[in-house]
């Protein structure tokens, strides 16, 4: 199939569309392959990893099955510590709540650590519409904010950019002298971000794990920006999807072991912050967000999609992601996890093509640290997409195509006739201009040469040679 930017998805731009149509950048593929190679070496030196995966899977399975109870317990324990808890059913409500907190406290500037939920909400856009400055402080997020782009990877947002491109970006946007040296680029970002930390009125973070039994939560990071974001401004707002809660902090070590190893081949992230409540004179809020996640819960077959801990390993292993890059998936979550999560969060009408953007090679399932069966989910969602009115995979043309395919594949004689027609058709199809090629055939051949059959048919060869 041809993967293109999904019509109606957020963040559309000509630049993103062109990259999606032409494929991912060489930097994306090279970086993802390096990460995948590191993962393979990590397995060789970590004999306990597979058992950790099983334990993490069991904990997430229990947590999702008891989500209603754990969330209520988490809220109650948060409130005991003086943390204000807010609930949001969708992005619009979450943005209203967070912007409302900012207005209540007269906030003019916000610093943000990396949060995929924040990207879901388009929170920066909401702040801008209300005259509030928001600064991304994660290095990768800071880079793509300057570039006016969106992340292409859940862990490495600027994966698609080379050091030279970033150097030119800093030269253009920050007025700095061009340099392609990684350490120098990091130092330049630090110089410009430092003052933002000191002058911000509010800090926003995500939540990697929330603990129902104590009302505490964890944020992990490598750069120290999350620590500054949550400690320097007088107000800390933590935002989380409903699936992030687990029963107890005693289970955290399993996730702290598998997540960094799967994401960046680290034994442990550089910083692991555990928040137990606001310090004296400060305010802390936790915003718990649904935004389509209960759609996943409605189908018992798809609930394990919510096990995801956003490590990005499935993207690093996926040959399709290597080829097309993150923007081709049309929304915040790219790669295999995006293919099974976006249809729930955005609806089949917008994301119904995504489950088909896979070779079903099963590499994603092999590397997932919480053992999500992604290929099984993809097949399930392909079936759902084909049955959902308004889905790109549900149309009279598609139905007719598969009915025809089914008819000719039911009998050997029909199949032989069908293959003969295809052989004849492909000999002449190259003569038809691309713009006149119909429907899916025209889209498929837009970036491909039509293959010409050569030699004898396999069935004839098999009948003769066995």
C-alpha positions as CSV (number, residue, x, y, z in Angstrom):
1,X,0.0,0.0,0.0
2,X,1.0,3.6,-0.2
3,X,1.2,5.4,3.1
4,X,0.3,9.0,3.0
5,X,-0.6,11.7,5.5
6,X,-4.1,10.9,6.8
7,X,-6.7,13.5,5.7
8,X,-8.1,15.3,8.7
9,X,-5.3,14.5,11.1
10,X,-3.7,17.3,13.1
11,X,-0.5,19.1,12.2
12,X,-0.8,18.9,8.4
13,X,1.8,20.9,6.5
14,X,3.3,20.8,3.0
15,X,6.7,19.9,4.5
16,X,5.2,17.0,6.4
17,X,3.2,15.8,3.4
18,X,6.2,15.9,1.1
19,X,8.3,13.9,3.5
20,X,5.5,11.3,4.0
21,X,5.1,10.8,0.3
22,X,8.8,10.6,-0.5
23,X,9.6,8.5,2.6
24,X,11.5,9.0,5.8
25,X,14.8,10.8,6.0
26,X,18.1,8.8,5.8
27,X,18.8,10.0,9.3
28,X,15.6,8.4,10.6
29,X,16.4,5.0,9.1
30,X,20.1,5.1,10.2
31,X,19.3,6.1,13.8
32,X,16.5,3.6,14.2
33,X,18.8,0.8,12.9
34,X,21.5,1.8,15.3
35,X,19.0,1.7,18.2
36,X,17.8,-1.7,17.0
37,X,21.4,-3.0,16.8
38,X,22.0,-1.8,20.4
39,X,18.9,-3.6,21.5
40,X,20.2,-6.9,20.1
41,X,23.5,-6.5,21.9
42,X,21.7,-5.6,25.1
43,X,19.8,-8.9,25.0
44,X,23.1,-10.8,24.9
45,X,24.4,-9.3,28.1
46,X,21.0,-9.2,30.0
47,X,19.9,-12.8,30.8
48,X,17.0,-11.6,33.0
49,X,15.4,-9.4,30.4
50,X,12.8,-11.9,29.2
51,X,11.6,-12.6,32.7
52,X,11.4,-8.8,33.4
53,X,9.2,-8.5,30.2
54,X,6.9,-11.2,31.5
55,X,6.6,-9.5,34.9
56,X,6.0,-6.1,33.3
57,X,3.3,-7.6,31.1
58,X,1.6,-9.3,34.1
59,X,1.6,-6.0,36.1
60,X,0.2,-4.0,33.2
61,X,-2.5,-6.6,32.5
62,X,-3.7,-6.5,36.1
63,X,-3.6,-2.7,36.1
64,X,-5.7,-2.3,33.0
65,X,-8.2,-4.9,34.2
66,X,-8.6,-3.0,37.5
67,X,-8.1,0.5,36.1
68,X,-11.3,1.9,37.5
69,X,-10.3,0.9,41.1
70,X,-6.7,2.0,40.8
71,X,-7.5,5.4,39.4
72,X,-9.9,6.1,42.3
73,X,-7.4,5.0,44.8
74,X,-4.7,7.1,43.1
75,X,-6.9,10.2,43.2
76,X,-7.8,9.7,46.9
77,X,-4.1,9.4,47.8
78,X,-3.1,12.4,45.7
79,X,-5.7,14.6,47.5
80,X,-4.4,13.5,50.9
81,X,-1.1,15.0,50.0
82,X,-2.5,18.4,48.9
83,X,-2.4,17.7,45.2
84,X,-5.3,19.0,43.2
85,X,-6.7,16.3,40.8
86,X,-8.5,17.2,37.6
87,X,-10.1,14.9,35.1
88,X,-10.5,15.5,31.3
89,X,-12.5,13.4,28.9
90,X,-10.8,14.8,25.8
91,X,-8.1,17.2,24.5
92,X,-10.4,20.3,24.5
93,X,-11.4,19.8,28.1
94,X,-7.8,19.1,29.2
95,X,-6.5,22.2,27.5
96,X,-9.3,24.3,29.1
97,X,-8.3,23.0,32.5
98,X,-4.6,23.5,32.1
99,X,-5.0,27.0,30.5
100,X,-7.4,27.8,33.3
101,X,-4.8,26.9,35.9
102,X,-2.3,29.2,34.2
103,X,-4.8,32.1,34.1
104,X,-5.8,31.6,37.7
105,X,-2.2,32.1,38.7
106,X,-1.3,34.8,36.2
107,X,1.1,32.6,34.3
108,X,2.9,34.3,31.4
109,X,5.6,31.7,30.6
110,X,5.5,27.9,30.8
111,X,8.4,25.4,30.6
112,X,7.6,21.9,29.5
113,X,9.5,18.6,29.8
114,X,8.8,15.9,27.2
115,X,5.2,14.6,27.2
116,X,3.5,12.7,24.4
117,X,0.1,13.5,26.1
118,X,1.0,17.2,25.7
119,X,1.5,16.6,22.0
120,X,-1.8,14.8,21.8
121,X,-3.5,17.8,23.3
122,X,-1.7,20.4,21.1
123,X,-1.1,22.2,24.4
124,X,1.4,24.6,23.0
125,X,-1.2,25.8,20.5
126,X,-3.7,26.3,23.3
127,X,-1.2,28.3,25.3
128,X,-0.3,30.5,22.3
129,X,-4.0,31.2,21.6
130,X,-4.3,32.5,25.2
131,X,-1.1,34.7,25.0
132,X,1.0,32.3,27.2
133,X,4.6,31.5,26.1
134,X,5.5,27.8,26.3
135,X,9.0,26.5,25.9
136,X,9.9,22.8,25.2
137,X,13.0,22.0,27.3
138,X,13.8,18.5,26.1
139,X,16.6,19.0,23.6
140,X,14.9,17.1,20.8
141,X,11.6,18.8,21.5
142,X,13.3,22.2,21.7
143,X,14.8,21.6,18.3
144,X,11.6,20.7,16.6
145,X,9.8,23.5,18.3
146,X,12.3,25.9,16.7
147,X,11.8,24.2,13.4
148,X,8.0,24.4,13.6
149,X,7.7,20.6,13.2
150,X,6.4,17.6,15.1
151,X,8.2,14.6,16.6
152,X,9.0,11.7,14.4
153,X,9.8,9.3,17.2
154,X,8.4,8.9,20.7
155,X,11.8,8.9,22.4
156,X,14.0,10.8,20.0
157,X,11.7,13.6,18.6
158,X,14.3,15.1,16.2
159,X,15.5,11.7,14.9
160,X,14.9,12.8,11.3
161,X,17.4,15.7,11.6
162,X,21.2,15.6,11.1
163,X,23.6,17.6,13.3
164,X,24.3,19.8,10.3
165,X,20.6,20.6,9.9
166,X,20.3,21.4,13.6
167,X,23.4,23.6,13.3
168,X,21.9,25.6,10.5
169,X,18.6,25.8,12.5
170,X,20.3,27.3,15.5
171,X,22.1,29.7,13.3
172,X,18.8,30.9,11.8
173,X,16.6,30.8,14.9
174,X,19.0,31.6,17.7
175,X,21.6,33.7,15.9
176,X,24.4,31.4,16.9
177,X,27.5,30.5,14.8
178,X,27.1,27.4,12.8
179,X,28.5,24.2,14.2
180,X,27.7,20.5,13.5
181,X,29.4,19.3,16.7
182,X,27.0,17.5,19.0
183,X,28.5,18.8,22.3
184,X,28.5,22.4,21.0
185,X,24.9,22.2,19.9
186,X,23.9,20.9,23.3
187,X,25.8,23.7,25.0
188,X,24.0,26.3,22.8
189,X,20.6,24.8,23.7
190,X,21.5,24.8,27.4
191,X,22.5,28.5,27.2
192,X,19.2,29.5,25.7
193,X,17.1,27.3,27.9
194,X,18.7,28.3,31.3
195,X,17.0,31.6,31.5
196,X,13.6,30.1,30.6
197,X,13.8,27.8,33.7
198,X,14.6,30.7,35.9
199,X,11.8,33.0,34.7
200,X,9.0,30.5,34.1
201,X,5.8,30.8,36.1
202,X,4.7,27.2,35.6
203,X,6.2,23.8,34.7
204,X,4.5,20.9,33.0
205,X,5.6,17.3,32.9
206,X,4.2,14.0,31.9
207,X,4.0,10.9,34.1
208,X,5.8,7.6,33.3
209,X,4.3,5.7,36.2
210,X,1.6,6.5,38.8
211,X,1.3,4.5,42.0
212,X,-2.2,3.9,43.3
213,X,-1.3,2.8,46.8
214,X,0.7,6.0,47.7
215,X,-0.5,8.7,45.3
216,X,3.1,9.2,44.1
217,X,4.3,9.2,40.5
218,X,7.6,8.9,38.6
219,X,9.1,11.0,35.8
220,X,12.2,9.6,34.1
221,X,14.6,11.5,31.9
222,X,18.3,11.8,30.8
223,X,18.9,15.6,30.5
224,X,17.9,17.1,33.8
225,X,15.4,19.4,32.1
226,X,12.4,17.6,33.7
227,X,13.9,18.1,37.2
228,X,14.3,21.9,36.5
229,X,10.9,22.1,34.9
230,X,9.2,20.5,38.0
231,X,11.2,22.3,40.7
232,X,12.1,25.8,39.6
233,X,8.7,27.3,38.7
234,X,6.2,27.7,41.7
235,X,3.5,25.6,40.0
236,X,3.9,22.0,38.7
237,X,1.2,20.5,36.5
238,X,1.6,16.8,35.7
239,X,-0.5,15.3,32.9
240,X,-1.1,11.6,32.4
241,X,-3.2,9.2,30.4
242,X,-5.5,7.0,32.4
243,X,-3.4,3.9,31.6
244,X,-0.3,5.0,33.4
245,X,-1.4,3.9,36.9
246,X,0.0,0.7,38.4
247,X,-0.9,-0.8,41.9
248,X,2.3,0.0,43.8
249,X,5.8,1.5,43.6
250,X,7.2,-1.9,44.5
251,X,6.6,-2.9,40.9
252,X,8.4,0.1,39.4
253,X,11.8,-1.6,39.1
254,X,10.6,-3.9,36.4
255,X,9.6,-1.0,34.2
256,X,12.7,1.0,35.2
257,X,14.7,-2.0,34.0
258,X,13.0,-2.7,30.7
259,X,12.1,0.8,29.5
260,X,15.6,2.4,29.2
261,X,17.1,-0.8,27.9
262,X,14.5,-1.0,25.2
263,X,14.6,2.7,24.4
264,X,18.2,3.7,24.5
265,X,20.2,0.6,25.7
266,X,20.7,2.1,29.1
267,X,20.6,0.2,32.4
268,X,18.8,3.1,34.0
269,X,17.9,6.6,32.9
270,X,20.1,9.4,34.2
271,X,17.4,10.8,36.4
272,X,14.5,9.1,38.1
273,X,12.2,11.5,39.9
274,X,9.5,10.3,42.3
275,X,7.0,13.0,43.4
276,X,5.2,12.6,46.7
277,X,3.5,16.0,46.8
278,X,4.2,19.8,46.6
279,X,6.8,21.4,48.8
280,X,5.8,24.2,51.1
281,X,4.6,27.3,49.3
282,X,4.2,25.5,45.9
283,X,1.2,24.2,44.0
284,X,0.9,20.8,42.3
285,X,-1.8,19.6,40.0
286,X,-2.4,16.2,38.3
287,X,-4.6,16.1,35.2
288,X,-5.8,12.6,34.3
289,X,-6.8,12.4,30.7
290,X,-8.9,9.9,28.7
291,X,-8.8,11.3,25.2
292,X,-10.0,8.1,23.5
293,X,-8.4,5.6,25.8
294,X,-11.7,4.2,27.0
295,X,-12.3,3.3,23.3
296,X,-9.4,0.8,23.7
297,X,-10.9,-0.5,26.9
298,X,-14.3,-1.2,25.3
299,X,-12.8,-4.1,23.3
300,X,-11.2,-6.8,25.5
301,X,-9.2,-7.9,22.4
302,X,-7.4,-4.5,22.2
303,X,-6.9,-3.7,25.8
304,X,-3.3,-4.7,25.8
305,X,-2.6,-1.7,23.5
306,X,-2.7,0.3,26.7
307,X,0.2,-1.6,28.2
308,X,2.6,0.6,26.1
309,X,5.3,2.4,28.0
310,X,6.4,4.6,25.1
311,X,9.9,3.1,24.7
312,X,10.0,3.3,20.9
313,X,11.5,-0.1,20.4
314,X,8.8,-1.2,18.0
315,X,9.7,1.8,15.7
316,X,13.4,1.0,15.8
317,X,12.7,-2.6,14.7
318,X,10.0,-1.8,12.1
319,X,11.2,-1.9,8.4
320,X,8.2,0.2,7.4
321,X,9.0,2.9,9.9
322,X,12.6,3.0,8.6
323,X,11.3,3.6,5.1
324,X,8.6,6.2,5.7
325,X,9.6,8.0,8.9
326,X,7.3,9.1,11.7
327,X,5.2,11.8,10.0
328,X,3.7,9.3,7.5
329,X,1.5,7.9,10.3
330,X,-0.4,11.2,10.5
331,X,-0.5,11.8,14.2
332,X,1.5,11.8,17.5
333,X,2.2,8.0,17.7
334,X,4.2,6.6,14.7
335,X,5.4,3.1,14.0
336,X,3.6,-0.1,15.0
337,X,2.2,1.3,18.2
338,X,0.7,4.2,16.3
339,X,-0.9,1.7,13.9
340,X,-2.8,0.1,16.7
341,X,-3.4,3.1,19.0
342,X,-4.2,5.9,16.6
343,X,-7.4,4.2,15.2
344,X,-8.8,4.1,18.7
345,X,-7.8,7.7,19.6
346,X,-8.7,9.3,16.3
347,X,-11.3,7.0,14.9
348,X,-11.3,4.5,12.0
349,X,-12.6,7.3,9.7
350,X,-9.2,9.1,10.0
351,X,-6.8,6.3,10.8
352,X,-8.3,3.2,9.2
353,X,-5.4,2.8,6.8
354,X,-2.8,2.6,9.5
355,X,-3.2,-1.1,10.5
356,X,-2.4,-2.0,6.9
357,X,1.0,-0.1,7.0
358,X,2.8,-3.2,8.2
359,X,4.5,-6.3,6.7
360,X,3.4,-8.4,9.8
361,X,7.0,-9.5,10.2
362,X,6.5,-9.6,14.0
363,X,9.7,-7.8,14.9
364,X,7.7,-5.3,16.9
365,X,6.2,-8.0,19.1
366,X,9.6,-9.5,19.6
367,X,11.1,-6.3,21.0
368,X,8.1,-4.9,23.0
369,X,9.2,-4.7,26.7
370,X,5.6,-5.3,27.9
371,X,4.9,-8.1,25.3
372,X,2.1,-6.4,23.4
373,X,1.1,-8.7,20.6
374,X,1.1,-6.0,17.9
375,X,0.7,-8.2,14.8
376,X,-2.4,-9.8,16.3
377,X,-3.8,-6.3,17.0
378,X,-3.0,-5.2,13.5
379,X,-4.9,-8.1,11.9
380,X,-7.8,-7.5,14.3
381,X,-7.9,-3.8,13.4
382,X,-7.6,-4.5,9.7
383,X,-10.8,-6.5,10.0
384,X,-12.5,-3.7,12.1
385,X,-11.4,-1.1,9.5
386,X,-12.8,-3.1,6.6
387,X,-16.1,-3.3,8.5
388,X,-16.4,0.3,9.7
389,X,-18.5,2.7,7.5
390,X,-16.4,5.7,6.5
391,X,-13.1,4.0,7.0
392,X,-10.6,4.4,4.1
393,X,-10.5,0.6,4.0
394,X,-14.3,0.3,3.7
395,X,-15.7,1.2,0.3
396,X,-17.6,-0.4,-2.6
397,X,-14.4,-0.5,-4.6
398,X,-12.5,-2.2,-1.9
399,X,-15.3,-4.7,-1.3
400,X,-15.6,-5.5,-5.0
401,X,-11.8,-6.0,-5.2
402,X,-11.7,-8.5,-2.4
403,X,-14.9,-10.3,-3.6
404,X,-13.2,-10.7,-7.0
405,X,-10.0,-11.9,-5.4
406,X,-11.8,-14.4,-3.2
407,X,-13.8,-15.8,-6.2
408,X,-10.7,-16.4,-8.3
409,X,-8.8,-18.0,-5.4
410,X,-11.4,-20.6,-4.6
411,X,-10.7,-23.0,-7.5
412,X,-7.4,-23.9,-9.2
413,X,-8.9,-23.3,-12.6
414,X,-10.1,-19.8,-11.6
415,X,-6.7,-19.0,-10.1
416,X,-4.9,-20.0,-13.3
417,X,-7.2,-17.8,-15.4
418,X,-6.8,-14.9,-13.0
419,X,-3.0,-15.1,-13.0
420,X,-3.0,-15.3,-16.8
421,X,-5.1,-12.1,-17.0
422,X,-2.6,-10.4,-14.6
423,X,0.4,-11.5,-16.7
424,X,-1.2,-10.1,-19.8
425,X,-2.3,-6.9,-18.0
426,X,1.2,-6.2,-16.5
427,X,2.8,-6.5,-20.0
428,X,0.7,-3.6,-21.2
429,X,0.1,-1.6,-18.0
430,X,3.4,0.2,-18.2
431,X,2.1,1.9,-21.4
432,X,-0.7,3.7,-19.5
433,X,0.4,7.1,-18.1
434,X,0.6,7.1,-14.4
435,X,-2.0,9.8,-14.0
436,X,-4.5,7.5,-15.8
437,X,-3.9,4.5,-13.7
438,X,-7.0,3.8,-11.7
439,X,-7.6,3.8,-7.9
440,X,-5.1,1.9,-5.7
441,X,-3.1,0.8,-8.7
442,X,-2.4,4.4,-9.5
443,X,-1.3,5.1,-5.9
444,X,0.8,2.0,-5.7
445,X,2.7,2.7,-8.9
446,X,3.3,6.4,-8.1
447,X,6.7,5.6,-6.6
448,X,7.2,2.1,-8.1
449,X,8.0,0.5,-11.5
450,X,5.4,-2.0,-12.6
451,X,7.1,-5.4,-12.5
452,X,7.0,-7.5,-15.7
453,X,6.5,-11.2,-15.2
454,X,9.4,-13.3,-16.7
455,X,9.8,-17.0,-17.3
456,X,7.2,-19.6,-16.9
457,X,4.5,-19.5,-14.2
458,X,5.4,-21.2,-10.9
459,X,2.4,-23.5,-11.1
460,X,3.5,-24.8,-14.4
461,X,7.1,-25.3,-13.2
462,X,5.8,-27.1,-10.1
463,X,3.6,-29.4,-12.0
464,X,6.5,-30.4,-14.2
465,X,9.3,-30.6,-11.6
466,X,7.6,-31.2,-8.2
